[in-house]
Amino acid sequence: MSTKGGGKTGSAKKTPRLLPGLAVKDGFMRHPFDLEFGVRTSGLIAGRNLKCGRRADRHNTAYFGVAPSVFREMIVRWRRSKPAAPIDQFTFVDLGAGMGRALLLAAEFPFRAVLGVELNPTLARIGRRNMALWRAAGRARSPIHMICRDAAEFQLPPGPCVVFLFNPFGAPVLRRILTAWARSLAGREGQIDILYVNNEQQRELEREPGLIRLFAGEVRRSRADAIADHRILANQPDGEYAVTNWEDCSIHRWVGKSTRFSA
Ligand SMILES: C[S@@+](CC[C@H](N)C(=O)[O-])C[C@H]1O[C@@H](n2cnc3c(N)ncnc32)[C@H](O)[C@@H]1O
């Protein structure tokens, strides 16, 4: 078969190759959250498959969307912790936002703004598409944005912030963030709280004198989320990642007075 003009098939669009972990042959399964809302946040992508030529690549843990039930429970716990300002004065910041599942869930609350920071450009692009769908469906109660950047190079916006972490990176990146905060946040107005889900690097937060811990414990997945995540993880080809019915979580508040970096 030939094409008109007989030359190259220049106009034929190539389907972009899916990131490893997002193809059915890699065990990909859609999470009920995506089936219900018509968005695309499912999949498990190992950190080694998310490399994009950045310094922080080797500390990338993986992509996996947060269980909606765990996310919502963390917001409930945070709101009980007596934040110093009403929720509509807080900017929600997801460091390691992936395809934006936590951002979509956060935008259901009346935050001042919802902001995602994602290292991998393909995930950030998918996340932006999800946000457009969320807005079009009238589900976004706050403005949502996605920035493609290393979280360690991102400066928090002015005013109160809730920083969300779903085990996005290893200790070196978290330490770079805390170092930058300790240097830059002195005298800053507005509370900064951290919600940390699957808090593998919690020790780094405990060691930071500028932070106090408000909560640490297990937050259970709903039955539906537990079933979905167990199924998805059982389907991964190399069985690299494990899942439990709960996530180890913690909530921290920046109170300053860091002496760790004073010269
Ligand atoms: C476990 S996923 C969490 C996704 C999302 N927060 C959620 O809860 O649905 C972690 C994400 O962090 C991203 N990430 C890892 N290191 C990063 C860095 N240094 N800066 C920004 N994003 C990073 C990964 O690419 C991945 O998408």
The ligand as a Tripos MOL2 file, in Angstrom:
@<TRIPOS>MOLECULE
LIG
   27    29     1     0     0
SMALL
NO_CHARGES

@<TRIPOS>ATOM
      1 C1          4.6160    7.5490   45.0750 C.3       1 LIG1
      2 S1          4.4010    8.7250   43.7630 S.3       1 LIG1
      3 C2          3.1870    9.7880   44.4980 C.3       1 LIG1
      4 C3          2.2360   10.4330   43.5090 C.3       1 LIG1
      5 C4          1.2220   11.4000   44.0930 C.3       1 LIG1
      6 N1          1.8050   12.2480   45.1110 N.3       1 LIG1
      7 C5          0.0500   10.6900   44.6860 C.2       1 LIG1
      8 O1         -0.0150   10.6470   45.9200 O.co2     1 LIG1
      9 O2         -0.7890   10.1830   43.9700 O.co2     1 LIG1
     10 C6          5.9320    9.6760   43.9280 C.3       1 LIG1
     11 C7          6.2050   10.6500   42.8030 C.3       1 LIG1
     12 O3          7.2930   11.5010   43.1780 O.3       1 LIG1
     13 C8          8.0330   11.8380   42.0190 C.3       1 LIG1
     14 N2          9.3700   12.3040   42.4130 N.ar      1 LIG1
     15 C9         10.4160   11.5670   42.8610 C.ar      1 LIG1
     16 N3         11.4870   12.3500   43.1250 N.ar      1 LIG1
     17 C10        11.1030   13.6180   42.8680 C.ar      1 LIG1
     18 C11        11.7560   14.8890   42.9630 C.ar      1 LIG1
     19 N4         13.0260   14.9980   43.3830 N.pl3     1 LIG1
     20 N5         11.0660   15.9960   42.6330 N.ar      1 LIG1
     21 C12         9.7730   15.9130   42.1940 C.ar      1 LIG1
     22 N6          9.1090   14.7420   42.0810 N.ar      1 LIG1
     23 C13         9.7560   13.6050   42.4220 C.ar      1 LIG1
     24 C14         8.0280   10.5250   41.2380 C.3       1 LIG1
     25 O4          8.3660   10.7230   39.8750 O.3       1 LIG1
     26 C15         6.6080   10.0240   41.4660 C.3       1 LIG1
     27 O5          5.7530   10.4760   40.4630 O.3       1 LIG1
@<TRIPOS>BOND
     1     1     2 1
     2     2     3 1
     3     2    10 1
     4     3     4 1
     5     4     5 1
     6     5     6 1
     7     5     7 1
     8     7     8 2
     9     7     9 1
    10    10    11 1
    11    11    12 1
    12    11    26 1
    13    12    13 1
    14    13    14 1
    15    13    24 1
    16    14    15 ar
    17    14    23 ar
    18    15    16 ar
    19    16    17 ar
    20    17    18 ar
    21    17    23 ar
    22    18    19 1
    23    18    20 ar
    24    20    21 ar
    25    21    22 ar
    26    22    23 ar
    27    24    25 1
    28    24    26 1
    29    26    27 1
@<TRIPOS>SUBSTRUCTURE
     1 LIG1         1 GROUP 0 **** ****
